[in-house]
Amino acid sequence: MAYVWEPRWEPYTVEVDGIKIRTCRDKTTGMIACPICIHAASKCLDLSKEPRDYNYENSFFFSPTDLIIHIREYHFRGKNAKILREKLAETAKRRH
């Protein structure tokens, strides 16, 4: 019996109710990681280097809907809400 799980991440796009999120999914279990909690940009999307001072959390889900609910309830309404909204606004400005 294994006590340790070593995920093998692959890039994955979640789409629920018109919301698209790029994140990581484990190839073996199919579990979907919260892109904010695990810093998906550095884990599997190869968009940035892993930050030294990032506060990692382990949040994994079996369904895309559960991931969207987690992001909405924990990140948009929780302690990270202001920071996340500012980063999203900054990203939107760069795209236009």
N, C-alpha and C positions, 0 to 999 in steps of 0.2 A: 504494500500500500504506500503510495507516495504522499509525502507531507508538504512537498514544495511544487509549485506550479510555475513553470518557466514559459511565459507566453511567446508565441511566434507571430508577431504582428504583421499584418498586411494592410495597405491602405483600403479604406472602405467609405462609401458615401451613403449616408442615411437620408431618406426623403420621406417625410410624413407631413401631410396636410400642407404641401407647398413649401415646407421648410427643408432646406438641404444643408447638411453638415458633413464635412470631411473629418474622418476620425480613423481609428485603428480597430481591427477585428482580429481575434486570435484564430489562426488557421486550423487549430486542432479542435477547440471547443465551440467556436462560433460566437464567443462572447464579444460584445461590443463595448469598447472603452469610452468613457467620457473624455472628449478631447481636451477639456479644460483641466480636469483632475490629473490626467497623466502627462499633459503637455504633448499632445499628439504631433505637433509641428516638429518636434525633435525625435520622437519615438519611432514613427513609421512614415511620416509624410516628407521627411528630408527637406523641410522648409527653413529650419534654423538649428543652431547648436543648442545643446541642453544647457539651460541656465543653471548657474551655481546656487542661486538663492531661491529657487522655485519650491513651493510647498506642495509636494506631491500627495495625492490621495488615491486610493484604489477604489474606483467606482466602475463596475462592470455590469452589463445588462444583456439579457437574452433577446429582447425585442427592441426595434427602433423606437417604438412608441414609449417604452419605459425610459429610454435615454432622453427623449424630448421632454418628458415630464420632469425628469431629474434636473435637466438644465433650466427649465422654466421655474421650478419650485426652489431649487437650491442656489443656483447662480444668479438668476435675474431678480429674485426676491430676497436673497440672503446677503451675507456680508460682502460678497464680491460684486453686487449689482452695479454700484456706481463705477467701479473700475471697468467692468465688462462693457457697460454702455458707452463709456468714453473710448475704449479700444475699437468697438464696433463702428462708432461714428468716425473715428480716425481712419479706419480701413475703408469705409464708404467714401470718404473724401478723396483718398488716394486713387480709387477706381474711376472716379469721374473726372 
